[in-house]
Amino acid sequence: MKKKSLYFIILLLLICILILFSLRPFIIFLAYFILIIYTFWGIYHIVLLIFGLRSPFQPRLNPISYPKISVIIPARNEIVLGRTIETILHDVKYPLGKKEIIVVTEDSLCERITLWYQQKYPEIIKLLKRKEFFPTKPSALNDAFQFATGEIVGIVDVEDILEIDAFYKIASAMKGHDIDIIQAILRVSNENDSWITRIFSMEYAGWFRIILNGRSKMDLFTPLGGTGNYFKKELVKFVGGWDSLNLTEDAEITVRFTLSKRKVVVLDLRQWEEAPVTFKAWLRQRTRWFRGWMQTFWSYFNLLFKRWAIKRIGFFNILSIMIMLIAPFLVILNWVAYSLTTLWLLEYFRILHTNVMADTFPFFAIAPTLFNILYYYIWLKGASLEKIGKKNYLYIPHMIFYMNVMMPLASLRALYQEITKPIYWDKTEHDGRGVKWITVVGKTNQ
């Protein structure tokens, strides 16, 4: 932590010196730096869009065998835990004896709920009550993983709802197509709770259905989501489990999967989870995600550009990893670009009588604007493919606020915490309002 603080202070001092003694050259450098970064970013995402519009991988629905599937459910003070257990037990179709549910918790509420099911299904339900623990989700996953006896291990968050044929698809993909790692397309179940959940649902649709699907189709680094991911058990052992100190354990372990030359495949499989309803809840969750990406960036930056790593997984895979990990820093650049543009306009119309931006065309404004338009299109197209809502274009003003105000705030908050605070898990609360039972017991892939 002290090392990061020192680097940050040195960077701030360098910027202050440049502003004081070389303001105009510094601004010109910023302008073209932003232009180059956003242009490359945009081209990359256009290619992902082209590949991501293709249908996700569809396995055969009749697996050649029925491997045991161990599902880990990390839970803390979750009143909806019983519903999740019931869903996996009775609504997700698969031989009951081939299912295993491991609930890992630290509180008495989830302990009592799980004990009741464990007494009823002693061969299927396992309870791990942690008393002395490091309070992060990856730490809980590592502990629970030791009790998994299935050939396949999956992560299911406590508010999740799975498709009825989820386990059949997973077993078929892994046994019939020799796939090592699966990511389901995550969907938001409570999209109508607030405008934030609606934008969140469209963002998820664009991210999982298009961007991650495109990465997977191109055999590039495809980061896992925090839930809806399934692995062959020996592979998790091979990479050493989850990093207990990382706040986005899903992205971090995927880096190690990629370095071990293992591929993540996005399956034509949906798993519903609950999005935060309020700005405060959203900010806490997104701050944790951005901080986790920053942690992974600090951890792997030097390693990824070593010759052996580039030779092992390829330069484009390295770039694909870095492009995702720098996203928290990139959204902050939006504010820098728009600030420079505002200064240019104020000088151009003689509202300010300075010459800082004289004879400088604001290229830096065009780049983030075009990038945002591309992202909005991906969100809207993803929502269309996933049949989310109607007249989603009416939410474009909300998207602009979401991307240009909320995202940078979360990124700055994450950067501040990464520099000044020790690691802690800022838990997202779930109340289970967004359950779509018809999806579970009836038609899937709606």
C-alpha positions, 0 to 999 in steps of 0.5 A: 500500500505504501508503494502504491501511495508513493507512486501516486504522489510522484505521478501527481508531482510530475503532472503539477510540474508539467502544468506549471512549466510546460502547460501547452505541450502537456495539454497537446500531449494529453489531447493526442494520447487520449485520441490514440487510446480511444481510437484503438479502444474503439477499433478493438470493440468494433471487431468484438461487436462483429464477432459477438453478434454471432450465436453463443456456443450451443452444446448438445442437450444430451451429454454422453455422461453425467459428471457430478456437479458441485455448486458453491454458494457463498452466503452472508445474511441472505434470506433468499438462500432457501429459494436458491437451494430449492431451485437447484435441487428441484427445478434445474433438471439433472440426476439428483445424485449427481448434484452437490450444493456447498453453502459457505457462510459466516452467519447464523441465519444462513447456517440455520437455513442450510442445516435444515436442508442438510438434514433432509438431503445429507448426501447432497447439501454441505454446510461450511460455517466459517468462524475464523476467516478472511472476510472476502468471497474468494477466501470463502470459495477457497475454503468451500472448494476443499469440500467439493467432490464433483468433477465440475465445480460451479459458482452460484451467487445466492440470489441467482436463478438458473435455466432448467437445463443448465446442468445438461448444457454444462455437462454436455459442453465439458464431456462432449466438447472437451471445454474446460471453463464455461461462462453463462450469459448473466441476466438481470432479474429485477430490471424494472426495479429502477432506471439503474437496474434497467441500464444495468440489465442492458449493460450486462446484455452488451457485456456478456452476450456481445463483448464476452461472446466476441472475445470467446469467439476470437479465442482472446482473454474472456474474463469470468463473471462473479457467478455463472462460471463452471470449471473442471475441478482439476483446473482450479487446483492447477492454477492454485485456487482464488486469490483471497485478497483480490476483490474481483477474484473472477477476473484475476483467476481468468488471467491465470487460466489464460496464462495456463493456455485454457480457454473460457467459452461463453455458452448459450446459457442464461443465469439470472442475478439481482442488480443493485437498485439504488445509486448507493448500492450500485456505487459500492458494488462498482467501486469493488469491481473497479478496485479489483481490476486495479489490483489485478492490473498492479499484480500482472502488469510487469509479468504480462509483458515478459517475453515468456508470457507474450510467447506463451499466449500471444501479444493480442491476448496480452493486449486483451487482458490489459484493455479490460484492466485499464477500463477504470482508468479510461472512464476517468479520461472522459472527464479529462477530455471533456474538461479540455473541450470545455476550456477550448470552447470557453476560449473560442467564444472569448468567455475566457481570455486565455490562450492555453488551447489556442489553435488546438482542435479538440480531437480529444472530445470526439474520441470519447464521444464516439467511444461512448456511442459505440458502447451505447449501441452495444448495450442497446443491441445486447438488450435487443438480442436478449429481449430486454424491455421495449423502447430502450432508446428512451434510456439514452440520457440515462446511459450518458449519465451512467457512463460519464458521471457514475462510472468515473465516480466509482473509478475515482472512489476505487482508486482512492480506496486502493491507495489509502485503505486496506482490502475489505469486501463491500457486500452487495445486499439482495432482497430477492425481488427480481425472481422470475420463476416462469424462467426456471420452471417453464420456457428458457432462453426467453 
